Amino acid sequence: MLKKISKIPFSGTKEQEEKLRREIAECAGDNSQLMHVMQVAQEIYGYLPFEVQQMIADGMGVPLEKVYGVATFYAQFALSPKGEYAISVCLGTACYVKGSQEILDELCAQLGIGAEECTPDGKFSLTACRCIGACGLAPVITVNDDVYGKITAADVKGILEKYQ
């Protein structure tokens, strides 16, 4: 059995559910439309919580494990909500050898969440990614569109304070 990923309770609205159910109804019976339905669901909810995955599986007539498998295989899908400030920590080789794991650990400690989680107030979400593409600035994190390079774990507190 699949488990819920997010610690934040699911709070979808009736309107969101109706919109997703209409899309599912249009595509039901055509398993080639599964990814399309999942993309629409993510646009509606911002992520694919367990409850939405179950709705898709039931409506499309596919096993929940298949929906989950697609959601975890493709990077475009998120299983937990994104915060107002989405933080990404690069764990690519250049960043990792220069201390990005320590930066991730410090962010987890400061925010009280793990990677791929969102703070209960919805303010911050944290993602560990493989490469941001700014190897010359290693180690690198991003906060939404802001890029922070050549940082250390000691810089984390000051960076977070900018977004409080």
C-alpha positions as CSV (number, residue, x, y, z in Angstrom):
1,M,0.0,0.0,0.0
2,L,1.2,3.5,-0.8
3,K,1.6,6.0,1.9
4,K,0.9,9.7,2.1
5,I,4.0,11.7,1.4
6,S,3.0,15.2,2.7
7,K,2.6,16.1,6.3
8,I,0.2,18.8,5.4
9,P,-3.4,17.6,5.3
10,F,-5.0,17.5,1.9
11,S,-7.4,20.5,1.4
12,G,-8.8,20.2,-2.1
13,T,-12.0,22.1,-2.9
14,K,-15.2,20.7,-4.4
15,E,-14.5,22.9,-7.5
16,Q,-11.1,21.4,-8.0
17,E,-12.5,17.9,-7.6
18,E,-15.2,18.6,-10.1
19,K,-12.7,20.0,-12.6
20,L,-10.5,16.9,-12.3
21,R,-13.5,14.5,-12.5
22,R,-14.6,16.2,-15.8
23,E,-11.1,15.7,-17.3
24,I,-11.0,12.1,-16.1
25,A,-14.4,11.4,-17.6
26,E,-13.2,12.8,-21.0
27,C,-10.2,10.5,-20.9
28,A,-11.5,7.4,-19.1
29,G,-11.0,4.2,-21.0
30,D,-7.9,5.5,-22.8
31,N,-4.8,4.6,-20.7
32,S,-2.6,6.6,-23.1
33,Q,-4.2,9.7,-21.5
34,L,-3.0,8.9,-18.0
35,M,-0.1,11.3,-18.1
36,H,-2.2,14.0,-19.5
37,V,-4.8,13.6,-16.7
38,M,-2.0,13.7,-14.2
39,Q,-0.6,16.9,-15.7
40,V,-4.1,18.5,-15.5
41,A,-4.4,17.3,-11.9
42,Q,-1.1,18.9,-11.0
43,E,-2.2,22.2,-12.6
44,I,-5.4,22.1,-10.6
45,Y,-3.9,21.2,-7.2
46,G,-0.2,22.2,-7.6
47,Y,0.9,18.7,-6.7
48,L,-0.4,15.1,-6.7
49,P,-1.4,14.2,-3.2
50,F,-2.4,10.6,-2.4
51,E,-6.1,11.5,-2.6
52,V,-5.8,12.9,-6.1
53,Q,-3.7,9.9,-7.2
54,Q,-6.5,7.6,-5.9
55,M,-9.1,9.7,-7.8
56,I,-7.1,9.4,-11.0
57,A,-6.6,5.6,-10.6
58,D,-10.2,4.9,-9.9
59,G,-11.5,7.2,-12.7
60,M,-9.0,5.9,-15.3
61,G,-9.4,2.3,-14.2
62,V,-5.7,1.8,-13.6
63,P,-3.9,0.5,-10.5
64,L,-2.9,3.2,-8.0
65,E,0.6,1.8,-8.2
66,K,0.7,2.8,-11.9
67,V,-0.3,6.4,-11.1
68,Y,2.3,6.5,-8.3
69,G,5.0,5.0,-10.6
70,V,4.4,7.7,-13.2
71,A,4.4,10.4,-10.6
72,T,7.7,9.3,-9.1
73,F,9.4,8.6,-12.4
74,Y,8.9,12.0,-14.0
75,A,10.5,15.0,-12.3
76,Q,7.6,17.3,-13.5
77,F,5.3,15.8,-10.8
78,A,5.4,16.7,-7.2
79,L,4.0,14.5,-4.4
80,S,4.0,17.3,-1.8
81,P,2.9,20.9,-2.0
82,K,5.2,23.6,-2.9
83,G,5.7,26.4,-0.4
84,E,5.5,30.1,-1.1
85,Y,9.3,29.9,-1.3
86,A,10.5,26.8,-3.0
87,I,14.1,26.0,-2.1
88,S,16.2,23.7,-4.2
89,V,19.5,22.4,-3.1
90,C,21.8,21.1,-5.8
91,L,23.4,17.7,-4.9
92,G,25.1,17.3,-8.3
93,T,28.8,16.3,-8.1
94,A,30.4,19.8,-8.2
95,C,28.0,21.0,-5.4
96,Y,28.2,17.8,-3.4
97,V,31.9,17.8,-3.1
98,K,31.9,21.4,-2.0
99,G,29.4,20.8,0.9
100,S,25.8,20.9,-0.5
101,Q,24.8,18.0,1.7
102,E,25.7,20.0,4.8
103,I,23.7,22.9,3.4
104,L,20.7,20.6,2.9
105,D,21.1,19.2,6.4
106,E,21.1,22.8,7.8
107,L,18.0,23.8,5.8
108,C,16.2,20.7,7.2
109,A,17.2,21.6,10.7
110,Q,16.3,25.3,10.4
111,L,12.9,24.6,8.6
112,G,12.0,21.5,10.6
113,I,11.3,19.5,7.4
114,G,13.0,17.0,5.2
115,A,13.7,17.1,1.5
116,E,10.6,17.0,-0.6
117,E,8.5,18.4,2.2
118,C,6.7,21.7,2.9
119,T,6.5,23.6,6.2
120,P,3.1,23.3,7.9
121,D,2.5,27.0,7.3
122,G,3.1,26.6,3.5
123,K,5.8,29.2,3.5
124,F,8.8,27.0,2.5
125,S,9.3,23.8,0.6
126,L,12.6,22.0,0.2
127,T,13.8,19.9,-2.7
128,A,17.1,18.1,-3.3
129,C,17.9,18.1,-7.0
130,R,20.7,16.6,-9.1
131,C,22.0,19.6,-11.0
132,I,21.0,23.3,-11.2
133,G,23.5,23.9,-14.0
134,A,25.6,26.5,-12.2
135,C,28.6,24.3,-11.3
136,G,31.0,27.3,-11.3
137,L,29.0,28.7,-8.3
138,A,29.1,25.4,-6.4
139,P,27.6,24.8,-4.0
140,V,24.3,26.3,-5.1
141,I,20.7,26.7,-3.9
142,T,17.8,28.5,-5.3
143,V,14.9,30.1,-3.6
144,N,12.2,30.5,-6.3
145,D,14.2,32.4,-9.0
146,D,16.9,33.7,-6.6
147,V,20.3,31.9,-7.0
148,Y,22.8,31.6,-4.1
149,G,26.2,30.3,-5.0
150,K,29.4,29.6,-3.2
151,I,27.6,29.3,0.1
152,T,28.1,27.3,3.3
153,A,25.8,25.9,5.9
154,A,26.6,29.0,8.0
155,D,24.9,31.1,5.3
156,V,21.6,29.3,5.6
157,K,20.1,31.3,8.5
158,G,20.8,34.6,6.8
159,I,19.3,33.4,3.5
160,L,16.1,32.2,5.2
161,E,15.8,35.5,7.1
162,K,15.4,37.3,3.8
163,Y,12.1,35.4,3.2
164,Q,10.6,35.6,6.7
